[in-house]
Amino acid sequence: MEKAYDFALSKIVISLQNGGKCLDCGANHGEKFERINSKMKFSKEKYFGIEWNKNCVQQARANGLNVIQGGGI
């Protein structure tokens, strides 16, 4: 499974290299931003996340990421 995630990350990085923005559904505390940023210089202003877990949202925001709480019925 890790190979599949690494492959997906490589495709995401390629698509963002021309100035794109990223919407991360299931953003958790922003680890996907960190993984993207480790592969390329990626601006926090171009990263947007949605996460259902309030604690994860708070942690992501404390790290300067634009993550909102959503989901749940």
Distance bins in CASP14 RR format, pairs under 12 A and 6 or more apart:
PFRMAT RR
TARGET T0000
AUTHOR 0000-0000-0000
RMODE 2
METHOD distances of the structure
MODEL  1
1 7 0 0 0 0 0 1 0 0 0 0 0
1 8 0 0 0 0 0 1 0 0 0 0 0
2 8 0 0 0 0 0 1 0 0 0 0 0
2 9 0 0 0 0 0 1 0 0 0 0 0
2 35 0 0 0 0 0 1 0 0 0 0 0
3 9 0 0 0 0 0 1 0 0 0 0 0
3 10 0 0 0 0 0 1 0 0 0 0 0
4 10 0 0 0 0 0 1 0 0 0 0 0
4 11 0 0 0 0 0 1 0 0 0 0 0
5 11 0 0 0 0 0 1 0 0 0 0 0
5 12 0 0 0 0 0 1 0 0 0 0 0
5 31 0 0 0 0 0 1 0 0 0 0 0
5 32 0 0 0 0 1 0 0 0 0 0 0
5 35 0 0 0 0 1 0 0 0 0 0 0
6 12 0 0 0 0 0 1 0 0 0 0 0
6 13 0 0 0 0 0 1 0 0 0 0 0
6 35 0 0 0 0 1 0 0 0 0 0 0
6 38 0 0 0 0 0 1 0 0 0 0 0
6 39 0 0 0 0 0 1 0 0 0 0 0
7 13 0 0 0 0 0 1 0 0 0 0 0
7 14 0 0 0 0 0 1 0 0 0 0 0
8 14 0 0 0 0 0 1 0 0 0 0 0
8 15 0 0 0 0 0 1 0 0 0 0 0
8 32 0 0 0 0 0 1 0 0 0 0 0
8 35 0 0 0 0 0 1 0 0 0 0 0
8 36 0 0 0 0 0 1 0 0 0 0 0
9 15 0 0 0 0 0 1 0 0 0 0 0
9 16 0 0 0 0 0 1 0 0 0 0 0
9 22 0 0 0 0 0 1 0 0 0 0 0
9 24 0 0 0 0 0 1 0 0 0 0 0
9 31 0 0 0 0 0 1 0 0 0 0 0
9 32 0 0 0 0 1 0 0 0 0 0 0
9 33 0 0 0 0 0 1 0 0 0 0 0
9 34 0 0 0 0 0 1 0 0 0 0 0
9 35 1 0 1 0 0 0 0 0 0 0 0
9 36 1 0 0 1 0 0 0 0 0 0 0
9 37 0 0 0 0 0 1 0 0 0 0 0
9 38 0 0 0 0 1 0 0 0 0 0 0
9 39 1 0 0 1 0 0 0 0 0 0 0
9 40 0 0 0 0 0 1 0 0 0 0 0
9 42 0 0 0 0 0 1 0 0 0 0 0
10 16 0 0 0 0 0 1 0 0 0 0 0
10 17 0 0 0 0 0 1 0 0 0 0 0
10 35 0 0 0 0 0 1 0 0 0 0 0
10 36 0 0 0 0 0 1 0 0 0 0 0
10 39 1 0 0 1 0 0 0 0 0 0 0
10 40 0 0 0 0 0 1 0 0 0 0 0
11 17 0 0 0 0 0 1 0 0 0 0 0
11 36 0 0 0 0 0 1 0 0 0 0 0
11 39 0 0 0 0 0 1 0 0 0 0 0
12 20 0 0 0 0 0 1 0 0 0 0 0
12 21 0 0 0 0 0 1 0 0 0 0 0
12 22 1 0 0 1 0 0 0 0 0 0 0
12 23 0 0 0 0 0 1 0 0 0 0 0
12 24 0 0 0 0 1 0 0 0 0 0 0
12 32 0 0 0 0 1 0 0 0 0 0 0
12 33 0 0 0 0 0 1 0 0 0 0 0
12 35 0 0 0 0 1 0 0 0 0 0 0
12 36 1 0 0 1 0 0 0 0 0 0 0
12 37 0 0 0 0 0 1 0 0 0 0 0
12 39 0 0 0 0 1 0 0 0 0 0 0
12 40 0 0 0 0 1 0 0 0 0 0 0
12 42 0 0 0 0 1 0 0 0 0 0 0
12 47 0 0 0 0 0 1 0 0 0 0 0
13 19 0 0 0 0 0 1 0 0 0 0 0
13 20 0 0 0 0 0 1 0 0 0 0 0
13 22 0 0 0 0 1 0 0 0 0 0 0
13 32 0 0 0 0 0 1 0 0 0 0 0
13 33 0 0 0 0 0 1 0 0 0 0 0
13 35 0 0 0 0 1 0 0 0 0 0 0
13 36 1 0 0 1 0 0 0 0 0 0 0
13 37 0 0 0 0 1 0 0 0 0 0 0
13 38 0 0 0 0 1 0 0 0 0 0 0
13 39 1 0 1 0 0 0 0 0 0 0 0
13 40 1 0 1 0 0 0 0 0 0 0 0
13 41 0 0 0 0 0 1 0 0 0 0 0
13 42 0 0 0 0 1 0 0 0 0 0 0
14 20 0 0 0 0 0 1 0 0 0 0 0
14 36 0 0 0 0 0 1 0 0 0 0 0
14 39 0 0 0 0 1 0 0 0 0 0 0
14 40 0 0 0 0 1 0 0 0 0 0 0
15 21 0 0 0 0 0 1 0 0 0 0 0
15 22 0 0 0 0 1 0 0 0 0 0 0
15 23 0 0 0 0 0 1 0 0 0 0 0
15 36 0 0 0 0 0 1 0 0 0 0 0
15 39 0 0 0 0 0 1 0 0 0 0 0
15 40 0 0 0 0 0 1 0 0 0 0 0
15 42 0 0 0 0 0 1 0 0 0 0 0
15 46 0 0 0 0 0 1 0 0 0 0 0
16 22 1 0 0 1 0 0 0 0 0 0 0
16 23 0 0 0 0 0 1 0 0 0 0 0
16 24 0 0 0 0 0 1 0 0 0 0 0
16 32 0 0 0 0 0 1 0 0 0 0 0
16 33 0 0 0 0 0 1 0 0 0 0 0
16 35 0 0 0 0 0 1 0 0 0 0 0
16 36 1 0 0 1 0 0 0 0 0 0 0
16 37 0 0 0 0 0 1 0 0 0 0 0
16 39 0 0 0 0 1 0 0 0 0 0 0
16 40 1 0 0 1 0 0 0 0 0 0 0
16 41 0 0 0 0 0 1 0 0 0 0 0
16 42 1 0 0 1 0 0 0 0 0 0 0
16 43 0 0 0 0 1 0 0 0 0 0 0
16 46 1 0 0 1 0 0 0 0 0 0 0
16 47 0 0 0 0 1 0 0 0 0 0 0
17 36 0 0 0 0 0 1 0 0 0 0 0
17 39 0 0 0 0 1 0 0 0 0 0 0
17 40 1 0 0 1 0 0 0 0 0 0 0
17 41 0 0 0 0 1 0 0 0 0 0 0
17 42 0 0 0 0 1 0 0 0 0 0 0
17 46 0 0 0 0 0 1 0 0 0 0 0
18 40 0 0 0 0 0 1 0 0 0 0 0
18 46 0 0 0 0 0 1 0 0 0 0 0
19 40 0 0 0 0 0 1 0 0 0 0 0
19 41 0 0 0 0 0 1 0 0 0 0 0
19 42 0 0 0 0 1 0 0 0 0 0 0
19 43 0 0 0 0 1 0 0 0 0 0 0
19 45 0 0 0 0 0 1 0 0 0 0 0
19 46 1 0 0 1 0 0 0 0 0 0 0
19 47 0 0 0 0 0 1 0 0 0 0 0
20 36 0 0 0 0 0 1 0 0 0 0 0
20 40 0 0 0 0 0 1 0 0 0 0 0
20 42 0 0 0 0 1 0 0 0 0 0 0
20 43 0 0 0 0 1 0 0 0 0 0 0
20 45 0 0 0 0 0 1 0 0 0 0 0
20 46 1 0 0 1 0 0 0 0 0 0 0
20 47 0 0 0 0 0 1 0 0 0 0 0
20 48 0 0 0 0 0 1 0 0 0 0 0
21 33 0 0 0 0 0 1 0 0 0 0 0
21 36 0 0 0 0 0 1 0 0 0 0 0
21 42 0 0 0 0 1 0 0 0 0 0 0
21 43 0 0 0 0 1 0 0 0 0 0 0
21 44 0 0 0 0 0 1 0 0 0 0 0
21 45 0 0 0 0 1 0 0 0 0 0 0
21 46 1 0 1 0 0 0 0 0 0 0 0
21 47 1 0 0 1 0 0 0 0 0 0 0
21 48 1 0 0 1 0 0 0 0 0 0 0
21 49 0 0 0 0 0 1 0 0 0 0 0
21 66 0 0 0 0 0 1 0 0 0 0 0
22 30 0 0 0 0 0 1 0 0 0 0 0
22 32 1 0 0 1 0 0 0 0 0 0 0
22 33 1 0 0 1 0 0 0 0 0 0 0
22 35 0 0 0 0 0 1 0 0 0 0 0
22 36 1 0 0 1 0 0 0 0 0 0 0
22 37 0 0 0 0 0 1 0 0 0 0 0
22 40 0 0 0 0 0 1 0 0 0 0 0
22 42 1 0 0 1 0 0 0 0 0 0 0
22 43 0 0 0 0 1 0 0 0 0 0 0
22 44 0 0 0 0 0 1 0 0 0 0 0
22 45 0 0 0 0 0 1 0 0 0 0 0
22 46 1 0 0 1 0 0 0 0 0 0 0
22 47 1 0 1 0 0 0 0 0 0 0 0
22 48 1 0 0 1 0 0 0 0 0 0 0
22 49 0 0 0 0 1 0 0 0 0 0 0
22 50 0 0 0 0 0 1 0 0 0 0 0
22 65 0 0 0 0 0 1 0 0 0 0 0
22 66 0 0 0 0 0 1 0 0 0 0 0
22 67 0 0 0 0 0 1 0 0 0 0 0
23 32 0 0 0 0 0 1 0 0 0 0 0
23 33 0 0 0 0 0 1 0 0 0 0 0
23 46 0 0 0 0 0 1 0 0 0 0 0
23 47 0 0 0 0 1 0 0 0 0 0 0
23 48 1 0 1 0 0 0 0 0 0 0 0
23 49 1 0 0 1 0 0 0 0 0 0 0
23 50 1 0 0 1 0 0 0 0 0 0 0
23 51 0 0 0 0 0 1 0 0 0 0 0
23 66 0 0 0 0 0 1 0 0 0 0 0
23 67 0 0 0 0 0 1 0 0 0 0 0
23 68 0 0 0 0 0 1 0 0 0 0 0
24 30 1 0 0 1 0 0 0 0 0 0 0
24 31 0 0 0 0 1 0 0 0 0 0 0
24 32 1 0 1 0 0 0 0 0 0 0 0
24 33 1 0 0 1 0 0 0 0 0 0 0
24 34 0 0 0 0 0 1 0 0 0 0 0
24 35 0 0 0 0 0 1 0 0 0 0 0
24 36 0 0 0 0 1 0 0 0 0 0 0
24 42 0 0 0 0 0 1 0 0 0 0 0
24 44 0 0 0 0 0 1 0 0 0 0 0
24 46 0 0 0 0 0 1 0 0 0 0 0
24 47 1 0 0 1 0 0 0 0 0 0 0
24 48 1 0 0 1 0 0 0 0 0 0 0
24 49 1 0 1 0 0 0 0 0 0 0 0
24 50 1 0 0 1 0 0 0 0 0 0 0
24 51 0 0 0 0 1 0 0 0 0 0 0
24 56 0 0 0 0 0 1 0 0 0 0 0
24 57 0 0 0 0 0 1 0 0 0 0 0
24 60 0 0 0 0 1 0 0 0 0 0 0
24 65 0 0 0 0 1 0 0 0 0 0 0
24 66 0 0 0 0 1 0 0 0 0 0 0
24 67 1 0 0 1 0 0 0 0 0 0 0
24 68 0 0 0 0 0 1 0 0 0 0 0
25 32 0 0 0 0 1 0 0 0 0 0 0
25 48 0 0 0 0 1 0 0 0 0 0 0
25 49 1 0 0 1 0 0 0 0 0 0 0
25 50 1 0 1 0 0 0 0 0 0 0 0
25 51 0 0 0 0 1 0 0 0 0 0 0
25 52 0 0 0 0 0 1 0 0 0 0 0
25 67 0 0 0 0 0 1 0 0 0 0 0
25 68 0 0 0 0 0 1 0 0 0 0 0
25 70 0 0 0 0 1 0 0 0 0 0 0
25 71 0 0 0 0 1 0 0 0 0 0 0
26 32 0 0 0 0 1 0 0 0 0 0 0
26 33 0 0 0 0 0 1 0 0 0 0 0
26 48 0 0 0 0 0 1 0 0 0 0 0
26 49 1 0 0 1 0 0 0 0 0 0 0
26 50 1 0 0 1 0 0 0 0 0 0 0
26 51 1 0 1 0 0 0 0 0 0 0 0
26 52 1 0 0 1 0 0 0 0 0 0 0
26 53 0 0 0 0 1 0 0 0 0 0 0
26 56 0 0 0 0 1 0 0 0 0 0 0
26 57 0 0 0 0 0 1 0 0 0 0 0
26 60 0 0 0 0 0 1 0 0 0 0 0
26 67 0 0 0 0 1 0 0 0 0 0 0
26 68 0 0 0 0 0 1 0 0 0 0 0
26 69 0 0 0 0 0 1 0 0 0 0 0
26 70 0 0 0 0 1 0 0 0 0 0 0
26 71 0 0 0 0 1 0 0 0 0 0 0
27 33 1 0 0 1 0 0 0 0 0 0 0
27 34 0 0 0 0 0 1 0 0 0 0 0
27 35 0 0 0 0 0 1 0 0 0 0 0
27 36 0 0 0 0 0 1 0 0 0 0 0
27 47 0 0 0 0 1 0 0 0 0 0 0
27 48 0 0 0 0 1 0 0 0 0 0 0
27 49 1 1 0 0 0 0 0 0 0 0 0
27 50 1 0 0 1 0 0 0 0 0 0 0
27 51 1 0 1 0 0 0 0 0 0 0 0
27 52 0 0 0 0 1 0 0 0 0 0 0
27 53 0 0 0 0 1 0 0 0 0 0 0
27 56 1 0 0 1 0 0 0 0 0 0 0
27 57 1 0 0 1 0 0 0 0 0 0 0
27 59 0 0 0 0 0 1 0 0 0 0 0
27 60 1 0 0 1 0 0 0 0 0 0 0
27 61 0 0 0 0 0 1 0 0 0 0 0
27 63 0 0 0 0 0 1 0 0 0 0 0
27 65 1 0 0 1 0 0 0 0 0 0 0
27 66 0 0 0 0 1 0 0 0 0 0 0
27 67 1 0 1 0 0 0 0 0 0 0 0
27 68 0 0 0 0 1 0 0 0 0 0 0
27 69 0 0 0 0 1 0 0 0 0 0 0
27 70 0 0 0 0 0 1 0 0 0 0 0
27 71 0 0 0 0 0 1 0 0 0 0 0
28 34 0 0 0 0 0 1 0 0 0 0 0
28 35 0 0 0 0 0 1 0 0 0 0 0
28 49 0 0 0 0 1 0 0 0 0 0 0
28 50 0 0 0 0 0 1 0 0 0 0 0
28 51 1 0 0 1 0 0 0 0 0 0 0
28 52 0 0 0 0 1 0 0 0 0 0 0
28 53 1 0 0 1 0 0 0 0 0 0 0
28 55 0 0 0 0 0 1 0 0 0 0 0
28 56 1 0 1 0 0 0 0 0 0 0 0
28 57 0 0 0 0 1 0 0 0 0 0 0
28 58 0 0 0 0 0 1 0 0 0 0 0
28 59 0 0 0 0 1 0 0 0 0 0 0
28 60 1 0 0 1 0 0 0 0 0 0 0
28 63 0 0 0 0 0 1 0 0 0 0 0
28 65 0 0 0 0 0 1 0 0 0 0 0
28 67 0 0 0 0 1 0 0 0 0 0 0
29 49 0 0 0 0 0 1 0 0 0 0 0
29 51 1 0 0 1 0 0 0 0 0 0 0
29 53 0 0 0 0 1 0 0 0 0 0 0
29 54 0 0 0 0 0 1 0 0 0 0 0
29 55 0 0 0 0 1 0 0 0 0 0 0
29 56 1 0 1 0 0 0 0 0 0 0 0
29 57 0 0 0 0 1 0 0 0 0 0 0
29 58 0 0 0 0 1 0 0 0 0 0 0
29 59 1 0 1 0 0 0 0 0 0 0 0
29 60 1 0 1 0 0 0 0 0 0 0 0
29 61 0 0 0 0 1 0 0 0 0 0 0
29 62 0 0 0 0 1 0 0 0 0 0 0
29 63 1 0 0 1 0 0 0 0 0 0 0
29 64 0 0 0 0 0 1 0 0 0 0 0
29 65 0 0 0 0 1 0 0 0 0 0 0
29 67 0 0 0 0 1 0 0 0 0 0 0
30 36 0 0 0 0 1 0 0 0 0 0 0
30 37 0 0 0 0 1 0 0 0 0 0 0
30 42 0 0 0 0 0 1 0 0 0 0 0
30 44 0 0 0 0 0 1 0 0 0 0 0
30 47 0 0 0 0 1 0 0 0 0 0 0
30 48 0 0 0 0 0 1 0 0 0 0 0
30 49 1 0 0 1 0 0 0 0 0 0 0
30 50 0 0 0 0 0 1 0 0 0 0 0
30 51 0 0 0 0 1 0 0 0 0 0 0
30 53 0 0 0 0 0 1 0 0 0 0 0
30 56 1 0 0 1 0 0 0 0 0 0 0
30 57 0 0 0 0 1 0 0 0 0 0 0
30 58 0 0 0 0 0 1 0 0 0 0 0
30 59 1 0 0 1 0 0 0 0 0 0 0
30 60 1 0 1 0 0 0 0 0 0 0 0
30 61 0 0 0 0 1 0 0 0 0 0 0
30 62 0 0 0 0 0 1 0 0 0 0 0
30 63 1 0 0 1 0 0 0 0 0 0 0
30 64 0 0 0 0 1 0 0 0 0 0 0
30 65 1 0 1 0 0 0 0 0 0 0 0
30 66 0 0 0 0 0 1 0 0 0 0 0
30 67 1 0 0 1 0 0 0 0 0 0 0
31 37 0 0 0 0 0 1 0 0 0 0 0
31 38 0 0 0 0 0 1 0 0 0 0 0
31 47 0 0 0 0 0 1 0 0 0 0 0
31 49 0 0 0 0 0 1 0 0 0 0 0
31 51 0 0 0 0 0 1 0 0 0 0 0
31 56 0 0 0 0 1 0 0 0 0 0 0
31 59 0 0 0 0 0 1 0 0 0 0 0
31 60 0 0 0 0 1 0 0 0 0 0 0
31 63 0 0 0 0 0 1 0 0 0 0 0
31 65 0 0 0 0 0 1 0 0 0 0 0
31 67 0 0 0 0 0 1 0 0 0 0 0
32 38 0 0 0 0 0 1 0 0 0 0 0
32 39 0 0 0 0 0 1 0 0 0 0 0
32 42 0 0 0 0 0 1 0 0 0 0 0
32 47 0 0 0 0 1 0 0 0 0 0 0
32 48 0 0 0 0 0 1 0 0 0 0 0
32 49 0 0 0 0 1 0 0 0 0 0 0
32 50 0 0 0 0 0 1 0 0 0 0 0
32 51 0 0 0 0 0 1 0 0 0 0 0
32 56 0 0 0 0 0 1 0 0 0 0 0
32 60 0 0 0 0 0 1 0 0 0 0 0
32 65 0 0 0 0 0 1 0 0 0 0 0
32 67 0 0 0 0 0 1 0 0 0 0 0
33 39 0 0 0 0 0 1 0 0 0 0 0
33 40 0 0 0 0 0 1 0 0 0 0 0
33 42 1 0 0 1 0 0 0 0 0 0 0
33 43 0 0 0 0 0 1 0 0 0 0 0
33 44 1 0 0 1 0 0 0 0 0 0 0
33 45 0 0 0 0 0 1 0 0 0 0 0
33 46 0 0 0 0 1 0 0 0 0 0 0
33 47 1 0 1 0 0 0 0 0 0 0 0
33 48 0 0 0 0 1 0 0 0 0 0 0
33 49 0 0 0 0 1 0 0 0 0 0 0
33 51 0 0 0 0 0 1 0 0 0 0 0
33 59 0 0 0 0 0 1 0 0 0 0 0
33 60 0 0 0 0 1 0 0 0 0 0 0
33 63 0 0 0 0 1 0 0 0 0 0 0
33 64 0 0 0 0 1 0 0 0 0 0 0
33 65 1 0 1 0 0 0 0 0 0 0 0
33 66 0 0 0 0 1 0 0 0 0 0 0
33 67 0 0 0 0 1 0 0 0 0 0 0
34 42 0 0 0 0 1 0 0 0 0 0 0
34 44 0 0 0 0 0 1 0 0 0 0 0
34 47 0 0 0 0 0 1 0 0 0 0 0
34 59 0 0 0 0 0 1 0 0 0 0 0
34 60 0 0 0 0 0 1 0 0 0 0 0
34 63 0 0 0 0 1 0 0 0 0 0 0
34 64 0 0 0 0 0 1 0 0 0 0 0
34 65 0 0 0 0 1 0 0 0 0 0 0
35 42 0 0 0 0 1 0 0 0 0 0 0
35 47 0 0 0 0 0 1 0 0 0 0 0
36 42 1 0 1 0 0 0 0 0 0 0 0
36 43 0 0 0 0 0 1 0 0 0 0 0
36 44 0 0 0 0 0 1 0 0 0 0 0
36 46 0 0 0 0 1 0 0 0 0 0 0
36 47 1 0 0 1 0 0 0 0 0 0 0
36 65 0 0 0 0 0 1 0 0 0 0 0
37 43 0 0 0 0 1 0 0 0 0 0 0
37 44 0 0 0 0 1 0 0 0 0 0 0
37 46 0 0 0 0 0 1 0 0 0 0 0
37 47 0 0 0 0 1 0 0 0 0 0 0
37 63 0 0 0 0 0 1 0 0 0 0 0
37 65 0 0 0 0 0 1 0 0 0 0 0
40 46 0 0 0 0 0 1 0 0 0 0 0
42 65 0 0 0 0 0 1 0 0 0 0 0
43 64 0 0 0 0 0 1 0 0 0 0 0
43 65 0 0 0 0 0 1 0 0 0 0 0
43 66 0 0 0 0 0 1 0 0 0 0 0
44 60 0 0 0 0 0 1 0 0 0 0 0
44 61 0 0 0 0 0 1 0 0 0 0 0
44 63 0 0 0 0 1 0 0 0 0 0 0
44 64 1 0 1 0 0 0 0 0 0 0 0
44 65 1 0 1 0 0 0 0 0 0 0 0
44 66 1 0 0 1 0 0 0 0 0 0 0
44 67 0 0 0 0 0 1 0 0 0 0 0
45 64 0 0 0 0 1 0 0 0 0 0 0
45 65 0 0 0 0 0 1 0 0 0 0 0
45 66 1 0 0 1 0 0 0 0 0 0 0
46 65 0 0 0 0 0 1 0 0 0 0 0
46 66 0 0 0 0 1 0 0 0 0 0 0
47 60 0 0 0 0 1 0 0 0 0 0 0
47 63 0 0 0 0 0 1 0 0 0 0 0
47 64 0 0 0 0 1 0 0 0 0 0 0
47 65 1 0 0 1 0 0 0 0 0 0 0
47 66 1 0 0 1 0 0 0 0 0 0 0
47 67 0 0 0 0 1 0 0 0 0 0 0
48 60 0 0 0 0 0 1 0 0 0 0 0
48 65 0 0 0 0 1 0 0 0 0 0 0
48 66 1 0 1 0 0 0 0 0 0 0 0
48 67 1 0 0 1 0 0 0 0 0 0 0
48 68 0 0 0 0 1 0 0 0 0 0 0
49 56 0 0 0 0 0 1 0 0 0 0 0
49 57 0 0 0 0 1 0 0 0 0 0 0
49 60 1 0 0 1 0 0 0 0 0 0 0
49 61 0 0 0 0 0 1 0 0 0 0 0
49 64 0 0 0 0 0 1 0 0 0 0 0
49 65 1 0 0 1 0 0 0 0 0 0 0
49 66 1 0 0 1 0 0 0 0 0 0 0
49 67 1 0 1 0 0 0 0 0 0 0 0
49 68 1 0 0 1 0 0 0 0 0 0 0
49 69 0 0 0 0 1 0 0 0 0 0 0
49 70 0 0 0 0 1 0 0 0 0 0 0
50 56 0 0 0 0 0 1 0 0 0 0 0
50 57 0 0 0 0 1 0 0 0 0 0 0
50 60 0 0 0 0 0 1 0 0 0 0 0
50 65 0 0 0 0 0 1 0 0 0 0 0
50 66 0 0 0 0 1 0 0 0 0 0 0
50 67 1 0 0 1 0 0 0 0 0 0 0
50 68 1 0 1 0 0 0 0 0 0 0 0
50 69 1 0 0 1 0 0 0 0 0 0 0
50 70 1 0 1 0 0 0 0 0 0 0 0
50 71 1 0 0 1 0 0 0 0 0 0 0
50 72 0 0 0 0 0 1 0 0 0 0 0
51 57 1 0 1 0 0 0 0 0 0 0 0
51 58 0 0 0 0 1 0 0 0 0 0 0
51 59 0 0 0 0 1 0 0 0 0 0 0
51 60 1 0 0 1 0 0 0 0 0 0 0
51 61 0 0 0 0 0 1 0 0 0 0 0
51 65 0 0 0 0 1 0 0 0 0 0 0
51 66 0 0 0 0 0 1 0 0 0 0 0
51 67 1 0 1 0 0 0 0 0 0 0 0
51 68 1 0 0 1 0 0 0 0 0 0 0
51 69 1 0 0 1 0 0 0 0 0 0 0
51 70 1 0 0 1 0 0 0 0 0 0 0
51 71 0 0 0 0 1 0 0 0 0 0 0
51 72 0 0 0 0 0 1 0 0 0 0 0
52 67 0 0 0 0 0 1 0 0 0 0 0
52 68 0 0 0 0 0 1 0 0 0 0 0
52 69 1 0 0 1 0 0 0 0 0 0 0
52 70 1 0 1 0 0 0 0 0 0 0 0
52 71 1 0 1 0 0 0 0 0 0 0 0
52 72 1 0 1 0 0 0 0 0 0 0 0
52 73 0 0 0 0 0 1 0 0 0 0 0
53 59 0 0 0 0 1 0 0 0 0 0 0
53 60 0 0 0 0 1 0 0 0 0 0 0
53 67 0 0 0 0 0 1 0 0 0 0 0
53 68 0 0 0 0 0 1 0 0 0 0 0
53 69 1 0 0 1 0 0 0 0 0 0 0
53 70 0 0 0 0 1 0 0 0 0 0 0
53 71 0 0 0 0 1 0 0 0 0 0 0
53 72 0 0 0 0 0 1 0 0 0 0 0
54 60 0 0 0 0 0 1 0 0 0 0 0
54 61 0 0 0 0 0 1 0 0 0 0 0
54 67 0 0 0 0 0 1 0 0 0 0 0
54 68 0 0 0 0 0 1 0 0 0 0 0
54 69 1 0 1 0 0 0 0 0 0 0 0
54 70 0 0 0 0 1 0 0 0 0 0 0
54 71 0 0 0 0 0 1 0 0 0 0 0
54 72 0 0 0 0 0 1 0 0 0 0 0
55 61 0 0 0 0 0 1 0 0 0 0 0
55 62 0 0 0 0 0 1 0 0 0 0 0
55 67 0 0 0 0 0 1 0 0 0 0 0
55 69 0 0 0 0 1 0 0 0 0 0 0
56 62 0 0 0 0 0 1 0 0 0 0 0
56 63 0 0 0 0 0 1 0 0 0 0 0
56 65 0 0 0 0 0 1 0 0 0 0 0
56 67 1 0 0 1 0 0 0 0 0 0 0
56 68 0 0 0 0 0 1 0 0 0 0 0
56 69 0 0 0 0 1 0 0 0 0 0 0
56 70 0 0 0 0 0 1 0 0 0 0 0
57 63 0 0 0 0 0 1 0 0 0 0 0
57 64 0 0 0 0 0 1 0 0 0 0 0
57 65 0 0 0 0 1 0 0 0 0 0 0
57 66 0 0 0 0 0 1 0 0 0 0 0
57 67 1 0 1 0 0 0 0 0 0 0 0
57 68 1 0 0 1 0 0 0 0 0 0 0
57 69 1 0 1 0 0 0 0 0 0 0 0
57 70 0 0 0 0 1 0 0 0 0 0 0
57 71 0 0 0 0 0 1 0 0 0 0 0
58 64 0 0 0 0 0 1 0 0 0 0 0
58 65 0 0 0 0 0 1 0 0 0 0 0
58 67 0 0 0 0 1 0 0 0 0 0 0
58 68 0 0 0 0 0 1 0 0 0 0 0
58 69 0 0 0 0 1 0 0 0 0 0 0
59 65 0 0 0 0 1 0 0 0 0 0 0
59 67 0 0 0 0 1 0 0 0 0 0 0
59 69 0 0 0 0 0 1 0 0 0 0 0
60 66 0 0 0 0 1 0 0 0 0 0 0
60 67 1 1 0 0 0 0 0 0 0 0 0
60 68 0 0 0 0 1 0 0 0 0 0 0
60 69 0 0 0 0 1 0 0 0 0 0 0
61 67 1 0 0 1 0 0 0 0 0 0 0
61 68 0 0 0 0 1 0 0 0 0 0 0
61 69 0 0 0 0 1 0 0 0 0 0 0
END
